[in-house]
Amino acid sequence: MEEGVSTTVGLSDRCPYRRPFGADFAACPAFEVVVFVPLDTRHQALPAVLSCHHLHSREHRPSRAFYPACALGTAADRVAYARRRRPGWKAGGPAQPPPGAC
């Protein structure tokens, strides 16, 4: 199994990667880092965490539970997105282009 991939079986748009993402995370071809700064109940900033621009929570209707979903869709959709955004991208290559490449 690929490092950083969850063994949870579920919905096709479910993000399979463990969170929070590390600074060197490169397992997902569509990963686009965003810095999330959560607030406590007093509106004081908590430590920042790295997240993905495409990561959303969705409700699984039958169970009414929420799960981490990729807004792009399935694993195949994430690969297609990477190929559109970064021509020449190949599976197994870096998930993010070098800074300033896009």
C-alpha positions as CSV (number, residue, x, y, z in Angstrom):
1,M,0.0,0.0,0.0
2,E,1.2,3.5,-0.8
3,E,2.5,5.4,2.2
4,G,0.1,8.0,3.5
5,V,-3.0,6.3,2.0
6,S,-5.8,5.4,4.3
7,T,-7.1,1.8,4.3
8,T,-10.7,3.1,4.7
9,V,-12.9,1.8,2.0
10,G,-15.7,4.1,1.0
11,L,-17.1,6.5,-1.5
12,S,-15.3,7.2,-4.8
13,D,-14.7,10.9,-4.0
14,R,-13.4,10.2,-0.6
15,C,-9.9,11.6,0.0
16,P,-7.8,8.5,0.8
17,Y,-4.8,10.4,2.3
18,R,-4.0,10.8,6.0
19,R,-4.3,14.3,7.4
20,P,-2.9,16.7,8.3
21,F,-0.7,16.8,5.3
22,G,3.0,17.2,5.9
23,A,5.2,19.9,4.3
24,D,6.6,17.3,2.0
25,F,3.3,15.6,1.0
26,A,3.4,14.6,-2.7
27,A,1.2,11.4,-2.8
28,C,-1.8,13.0,-4.5
29,P,-1.3,14.3,-8.1
30,A,-3.9,17.1,-7.6
31,F,-2.7,18.3,-4.2
32,E,-2.8,22.1,-4.0
33,V,-1.6,23.3,-0.6
34,V,-3.5,25.8,1.5
35,V,-2.8,27.0,5.0
36,F,-5.7,26.6,7.3
37,V,-5.7,28.6,10.6
38,P,-8.4,27.3,12.9
39,L,-9.8,29.5,15.6
40,D,-10.9,28.5,19.1
41,T,-14.2,29.5,20.7
42,R,-12.7,32.8,21.7
43,H,-11.6,33.5,18.1
44,Q,-7.9,33.0,19.0
45,A,-5.8,31.4,16.3
46,L,-4.7,27.8,16.8
47,P,-1.7,26.3,15.2
48,A,-1.9,26.4,11.4
49,V,-2.3,23.2,9.4
50,L,-1.7,22.3,5.8
51,S,-4.7,21.3,3.8
52,C,-5.7,20.9,0.2
53,H,-7.7,23.3,-1.9
54,H,-9.9,20.5,-3.1
55,L,-10.6,18.9,0.3
56,H,-14.2,19.4,1.4
57,S,-16.5,17.7,3.9
58,R,-19.5,15.9,2.4
59,E,-22.4,14.2,4.0
60,H,-23.0,10.6,3.4
61,R,-26.8,10.6,3.3
62,P,-27.7,7.2,4.5
63,S,-25.6,7.5,7.6
64,R,-25.7,11.3,8.0
65,A,-22.0,11.1,8.8
66,F,-19.5,13.4,7.1
67,Y,-16.4,12.3,5.3
68,P,-13.3,14.0,3.7
69,A,-14.2,14.4,0.0
70,C,-12.1,15.6,-3.0
71,A,-14.0,18.3,-4.9
72,L,-12.4,16.9,-8.1
73,G,-14.0,13.5,-7.7
74,T,-12.4,10.1,-8.1
75,A,-8.7,9.1,-8.2
76,A,-9.0,9.1,-12.0
77,D,-10.4,12.6,-11.9
78,R,-7.4,13.7,-9.8
79,V,-5.0,12.3,-12.3
80,A,-6.9,13.9,-15.2
81,Y,-6.7,17.2,-13.4
82,A,-3.0,16.9,-12.9
83,R,-2.5,16.2,-16.5
84,R,-4.5,19.2,-17.6
85,R,-2.8,21.5,-15.1
86,R,0.8,20.2,-15.7
87,P,1.3,18.9,-19.2
88,G,3.9,16.1,-19.1
89,W,2.9,15.0,-15.6
90,K,3.4,11.3,-15.1
91,A,2.1,9.0,-12.3
92,G,4.8,8.6,-9.7
93,G,6.2,12.0,-10.3
94,P,6.1,14.9,-7.9
95,A,2.5,16.0,-7.0
96,Q,3.5,19.7,-7.0
97,P,5.4,21.6,-9.6
98,P,8.5,23.5,-8.5
99,P,7.7,26.9,-7.1
100,G,6.9,29.4,-9.9
101,A,6.3,26.7,-12.5
102,C,2.6,27.3,-12.8
